[in-house]
């Protein structure tokens, strides 16, 4: 069995992120502080997703428990392809609500950040597809870990979170454009 500790994993993720951002800045010969701050938000978003989706939620002596990789327990793969069956396995209705709310809320930031960072993600459906792709990658990457399970519920709820996030983004964009339109028409009248 191999134990993958949380802090070193996040450290490697952070170092790789900085290296990739530096290489891209050198390659493109430009560095925009506003864009890099948005990319930093995306990094934090991804780091939180990594923590929540891969490492056990239990904490022991103030430390996140390690992720366990055991080749003897990879098969059979733990996959649920029937929507909302596993949610009903929870005994306490509060646990059901926490599972649903948590899976939706942790992907809301992605739905807000993705269209800001990537101009090609300029519609609800493109952002939804990108968010669903992120969630699918997480579910696939969880397959070899005995303490994790890939669940269609997570994919559905995570995608709903991205959709809600895009809705928030679109609402603020609409309010900003609406405010600019009113300001311009008022200025022209005066």
C-alpha positions as YAML, in Angstrom:
chain: A
units: angstrom
residues:
- id: 1
  name: UNK
  ca: [0.00, 0.00, 0.00]
- id: 2
  name: UNK
  ca: [1.22, 3.46, -0.86]
- id: 3
  name: UNK
  ca: [0.22, 6.46, 1.24]
- id: 4
  name: UNK
  ca: [0.04, 9.78, -0.58]
- id: 5
  name: UNK
  ca: [0.23, 12.64, 1.94]
- id: 6
  name: UNK
  ca: [-1.78, 15.81, 1.40]
- id: 7
  name: UNK
  ca: [0.77, 18.59, 2.04]
- id: 8
  name: UNK
  ca: [3.51, 17.22, -0.26]
- id: 9
  name: UNK
  ca: [0.88, 16.57, -2.96]
- id: 10
  name: UNK
  ca: [-0.39, 20.16, -2.75]
- id: 11
  name: UNK
  ca: [3.23, 21.40, -2.74]
- id: 12
  name: UNK
  ca: [4.02, 19.49, -5.94]
- id: 13
  name: UNK
  ca: [0.79, 20.81, -7.47]
- id: 14
  name: UNK
  ca: [1.76, 24.40, -6.51]
- id: 15
  name: UNK
  ca: [5.30, 24.09, -7.88]
- id: 16
  name: UNK
  ca: [4.05, 22.61, -11.15]
- id: 17
  name: UNK
  ca: [1.48, 25.41, -11.42]
- id: 18
  name: UNK
  ca: [4.13, 28.12, -10.94]
- id: 19
  name: UNK
  ca: [6.48, 26.48, -13.46]
- id: 20
  name: UNK
  ca: [3.73, 26.16, -16.08]
- id: 21
  name: UNK
  ca: [2.62, 29.78, -15.56]
- id: 22
  name: UNK
  ca: [6.25, 31.00, -15.81]
- id: 23
  name: UNK
  ca: [6.94, 28.99, -18.97]
- id: 24
  name: UNK
  ca: [3.76, 30.30, -20.59]
- id: 25
  name: UNK
  ca: [4.63, 33.89, -19.63]
- id: 26
  name: UNK
  ca: [8.10, 33.51, -21.14]
- id: 27
  name: UNK
  ca: [6.78, 31.80, -24.25]
- id: 28
  name: UNK
  ca: [4.10, 34.43, -24.86]
- id: 29
  name: UNK
  ca: [6.45, 37.25, -23.79]
- id: 30
  name: UNK
  ca: [3.73, 38.90, -21.75]
- id: 31
  name: UNK
  ca: [2.64, 39.00, -18.15]
- id: 32
  name: UNK
  ca: [-0.66, 40.52, -17.10]
- id: 33
  name: UNK
  ca: [-1.14, 40.91, -13.37]
- id: 34
  name: UNK
  ca: [-4.95, 40.92, -13.68]
- id: 35
  name: UNK
  ca: [-4.92, 37.65, -15.65]
- id: 36
  name: UNK
  ca: [-2.42, 36.06, -13.26]
- id: 37
  name: UNK
  ca: [-4.61, 36.98, -10.30]
- id: 38
  name: UNK
  ca: [-7.54, 35.28, -12.02]
- id: 39
  name: UNK
  ca: [-5.31, 32.29, -12.74]
- id: 40
  name: UNK
  ca: [-4.39, 32.27, -9.05]
- id: 41
  name: UNK
  ca: [-8.11, 32.05, -8.24]
- id: 42
  name: UNK
  ca: [-8.35, 29.10, -10.62]
- id: 43
  name: UNK
  ca: [-5.36, 27.49, -8.90]
- id: 44
  name: UNK
  ca: [-7.01, 27.90, -5.48]
- id: 45
  name: UNK
  ca: [-10.23, 26.47, -6.94]
- id: 46
  name: UNK
  ca: [-8.37, 23.43, -8.30]
- id: 47
  name: UNK
  ca: [-6.39, 22.98, -5.05]
- id: 48
  name: UNK
  ca: [-9.62, 22.93, -3.04]
- id: 49
  name: UNK
  ca: [-11.15, 20.45, -5.50]
- id: 50
  name: UNK
  ca: [-8.04, 18.25, -5.16]
- id: 51
  name: UNK
  ca: [-8.36, 18.32, -1.37]
- id: 52
  name: UNK
  ca: [-12.08, 17.59, -1.26]
- id: 53
  name: UNK
  ca: [-12.32, 15.00, -4.01]
- id: 54
  name: UNK
  ca: [-9.24, 12.88, -3.32]
- id: 55
  name: UNK
  ca: [-8.27, 13.06, 0.34]
- id: 56
  name: UNK
  ca: [-10.41, 11.72, 3.20]
- id: 57
  name: UNK
  ca: [-12.50, 14.37, 4.90]
- id: 58
  name: UNK
  ca: [-11.50, 13.08, 8.34]
- id: 59
  name: UNK
  ca: [-8.70, 14.90, 10.11]
- id: 60
  name: UNK
  ca: [-6.39, 13.23, 12.63]
- id: 61
  name: UNK
  ca: [-4.46, 15.44, 15.09]
- id: 62
  name: UNK
  ca: [-5.07, 18.46, 12.87]
- id: 63
  name: UNK
  ca: [-3.73, 16.72, 9.76]
- id: 64
  name: UNK
  ca: [-5.47, 15.60, 6.62]
- id: 65
  name: UNK
  ca: [-5.32, 11.82, 6.33]
- id: 66
  name: UNK
  ca: [-3.30, 10.50, 3.38]
- id: 67
  name: UNK
  ca: [-4.79, 9.09, 0.22]
- id: 68
  name: UNK
  ca: [-4.32, 5.33, 0.10]
- id: 69
  name: UNK
  ca: [-3.26, 3.58, -3.09]
- id: 70
  name: UNK
  ca: [-3.43, -0.20, -2.80]
- id: 71
  name: UNK
  ca: [-2.94, -2.22, -6.00]
- id: 72
  name: UNK
  ca: [-4.61, -5.22, -4.34]
- id: 73
  name: UNK
  ca: [-7.85, -3.27, -3.91]
- id: 74
  name: UNK
  ca: [-8.15, -1.53, -7.29]
- id: 75
  name: UNK
  ca: [-10.47, -4.18, -8.68]
- id: 76
  name: UNK
  ca: [-13.36, -4.33, -8.75]
- id: 77
  name: UNK
  ca: [-13.70, -0.67, -9.65]
- id: 78
  name: UNK
  ca: [-16.15, 1.22, -7.49]
- id: 79
  name: UNK
  ca: [-18.44, 2.91, -10.00]
- id: 80
  name: UNK
  ca: [-22.05, 3.91, -9.62]
- id: 81
  name: UNK
  ca: [-23.75, 4.56, -12.96]
- id: 82
  name: UNK
  ca: [-27.32, 4.75, -11.62]
- id: 83
  name: UNK
  ca: [-28.25, 8.34, -10.72]
- id: 84
  name: UNK
  ca: [-29.16, 9.17, -7.11]
- id: 85
  name: UNK
  ca: [-29.10, 5.59, -5.80]
- id: 86
  name: UNK
  ca: [-26.10, 6.10, -3.49]
- id: 87
  name: UNK
  ca: [-27.55, 9.31, -2.06]
- id: 88
  name: UNK
  ca: [-30.44, 7.28, -0.72]
- id: 89
  name: UNK
  ca: [-27.97, 5.07, 1.18]
- id: 90
  name: UNK
  ca: [-27.42, 7.87, 3.69]
- id: 91
  name: UNK
  ca: [-29.47, 7.32, 6.84]
- id: 92
  name: UNK
  ca: [-29.54, 10.91, 8.06]
- id: 93
  name: UNK
  ca: [-31.35, 13.44, 5.81]
- id: 94
  name: UNK
  ca: [-28.75, 16.02, 6.87]
- id: 95
  name: UNK
  ca: [-26.03, 13.85, 5.29]
- id: 96
  name: UNK
  ca: [-28.05, 13.70, 2.06]
- id: 97
  name: UNK
  ca: [-28.37, 17.49, 2.03]
- id: 98
  name: UNK
  ca: [-24.67, 17.95, 2.81]
- id: 99
  name: UNK
  ca: [-23.69, 15.59, -0.01]
- id: 100
  name: UNK
  ca: [-25.90, 17.36, -2.54]
- id: 101
  name: UNK
  ca: [-25.03, 20.91, -1.41]
- id: 102
  name: UNK
  ca: [-21.32, 20.13, -1.12]
- id: 103
  name: UNK
  ca: [-21.07, 18.60, -4.60]
- id: 104
  name: UNK
  ca: [-22.92, 21.54, -6.13]
- id: 105
  name: UNK
  ca: [-21.19, 24.32, -4.17]
- id: 106
  name: UNK
  ca: [-17.62, 23.14, -4.71]
- id: 107
  name: UNK
  ca: [-18.02, 23.62, -8.49]
- id: 108
  name: UNK
  ca: [-19.76, 27.02, -8.44]
- id: 109
  name: UNK
  ca: [-16.40, 28.88, -8.50]
- id: 110
  name: UNK
  ca: [-15.41, 26.98, -11.66]
- id: 111
  name: UNK
  ca: [-18.56, 28.20, -13.41]
- id: 112
  name: UNK
  ca: [-17.64, 31.78, -12.53]
- id: 113
  name: UNK
  ca: [-13.90, 31.64, -13.21]
- id: 114
  name: UNK
  ca: [-13.86, 29.63, -16.47]
- id: 115
  name: UNK
  ca: [-15.68, 32.18, -18.68]
- id: 116
  name: UNK
  ca: [-13.60, 35.02, -17.23]
- id: 117
  name: UNK
  ca: [-10.31, 33.27, -17.93]
- id: 118
  name: UNK
  ca: [-11.08, 31.65, -21.25]
- id: 119
  name: UNK
  ca: [-12.79, 33.83, -23.84]
- id: 120
  name: UNK
  ca: [-13.67, 30.75, -25.94]
- id: 121
  name: UNK
  ca: [-15.91, 29.59, -23.11]
- id: 122
  name: UNK
  ca: [-18.40, 32.28, -24.02]
- id: 123
  name: UNK
  ca: [-21.68, 30.47, -23.53]
- id: 124
  name: UNK
  ca: [-23.62, 28.54, -20.93]
- id: 125
  name: UNK
  ca: [-23.21, 25.26, -22.82]
- id: 126
  name: UNK
  ca: [-19.46, 25.62, -23.35]
- id: 127
  name: UNK
  ca: [-18.86, 26.35, -19.67]
- id: 128
  name: UNK
  ca: [-21.18, 23.50, -18.71]
- id: 129
  name: UNK
  ca: [-19.26, 21.10, -20.97]
- id: 130
  name: UNK
  ca: [-15.91, 22.28, -19.57]
- id: 131
  name: UNK
  ca: [-17.13, 21.87, -15.99]
- id: 132
  name: UNK
  ca: [-18.60, 18.44, -16.73]
- id: 133
  name: UNK
  ca: [-15.25, 17.50, -18.28]
- id: 134
  name: UNK
  ca: [-13.41, 18.62, -15.13]
- id: 135
  name: UNK
  ca: [-15.76, 16.55, -12.97]
- id: 136
  name: UNK
  ca: [-15.44, 13.53, -15.27]
- id: 137
  name: UNK
  ca: [-11.63, 13.74, -15.05]
- id: 138
  name: UNK
  ca: [-11.87, 13.74, -11.26]
- id: 139
  name: UNK
  ca: [-14.20, 10.73, -11.27]
- id: 140
  name: UNK
  ca: [-11.87, 8.81, -13.60]
- id: 141
  name: UNK
  ca: [-8.77, 9.72, -11.57]
- id: 142
  name: UNK
  ca: [-10.49, 8.44, -8.41]
- id: 143
  name: UNK
  ca: [-10.91, 4.93, -9.86]
- id: 144
  name: UNK
  ca: [-7.64, 3.36, -8.62]
- id: 145
  name: UNK
  ca: [-8.06, 4.56, -5.03]
- id: 146
  name: UNK
  ca: [-9.80, 2.10, -2.71]
- id: 147
  name: UNK
  ca: [-11.18, 4.80, -0.42]
- id: 148
  name: UNK
  ca: [-12.79, 6.72, -3.31]
- id: 149
  name: UNK
  ca: [-15.65, 5.83, -5.63]
- id: 150
  name: UNK
  ca: [-16.68, 7.20, -9.00]
- id: 151
  name: UNK
  ca: [-20.30, 8.21, -8.91]
- id: 152
  name: UNK
  ca: [-22.64, 9.56, -11.58]
- id: 153
  name: UNK
  ca: [-24.30, 11.59, -8.80]
- id: 154
  name: UNK
  ca: [-21.08, 13.54, -8.32]
- id: 155
  name: UNK
  ca: [-20.83, 14.21, -12.04]
- id: 156
  name: UNK
  ca: [-24.44, 15.44, -12.19]
- id: 157
  name: UNK
  ca: [-24.20, 17.58, -9.05]
- id: 158
  name: UNK
  ca: [-20.78, 19.02, -9.93]
- id: 159
  name: UNK
  ca: [-22.09, 19.97, -13.37]
- id: 160
  name: UNK
  ca: [-25.11, 21.60, -11.73]
- id: 161
  name: UNK
  ca: [-22.65, 23.62, -9.63]
- id: 162
  name: UNK
  ca: [-20.82, 24.80, -12.74]
- id: 163
  name: UNK
  ca: [-24.16, 25.76, -14.28]
- id: 164
  name: UNK
  ca: [-25.11, 27.73, -11.17]
- id: 165
  name: UNK
  ca: [-21.71, 29.42, -11.19]
- id: 166
  name: UNK
  ca: [-22.14, 30.42, -14.81]
- id: 167
  name: UNK
  ca: [-25.59, 31.78, -13.91]
- id: 168
  name: UNK
  ca: [-23.97, 33.99, -11.24]
- id: 169
  name: UNK
  ca: [-21.30, 35.10, -13.74]
- id: 170
  name: UNK
  ca: [-23.96, 35.89, -16.39]
- id: 171
  name: UNK
  ca: [-26.06, 37.82, -13.86]
- id: 172
  name: UNK
  ca: [-23.11, 40.02, -12.86]
- id: 173
  name: UNK
  ca: [-22.12, 40.50, -16.50]
- id: 174
  name: UNK
  ca: [-25.69, 41.52, -17.33]
- id: 175
  name: UNK
  ca: [-25.83, 43.93, -14.38]
- id: 176
  name: UNK
  ca: [-22.49, 45.45, -15.41]
- id: 177
  name: UNK
  ca: [-23.62, 45.91, -19.00]
- id: 178
  name: UNK
  ca: [-27.00, 47.22, -17.86]
- id: 179
  name: UNK
  ca: [-25.29, 49.74, -15.58]
- id: 180
  name: UNK
  ca: [-23.03, 50.91, -18.41]
- id: 181
  name: UNK
  ca: [-26.00, 51.26, -20.78]
- id: 182
  name: UNK
  ca: [-27.93, 53.40, -18.27]
- id: 183
  name: UNK
  ca: [-24.90, 55.55, -17.62]
- id: 184
  name: UNK
  ca: [-24.32, 56.13, -21.34]
- id: 185
  name: UNK
  ca: [-27.96, 56.96, -22.07]
- id: 186
  name: UNK
  ca: [-28.11, 59.34, -19.10]
- id: 187
  name: UNK
  ca: [-24.91, 61.06, -20.23]
- id: 188
  name: UNK
  ca: [-26.27, 61.45, -23.79]
- id: 189
  name: UNK
  ca: [-29.54, 62.97, -22.53]
- id: 190
  name: UNK
  ca: [-27.74, 65.52, -20.35]
...
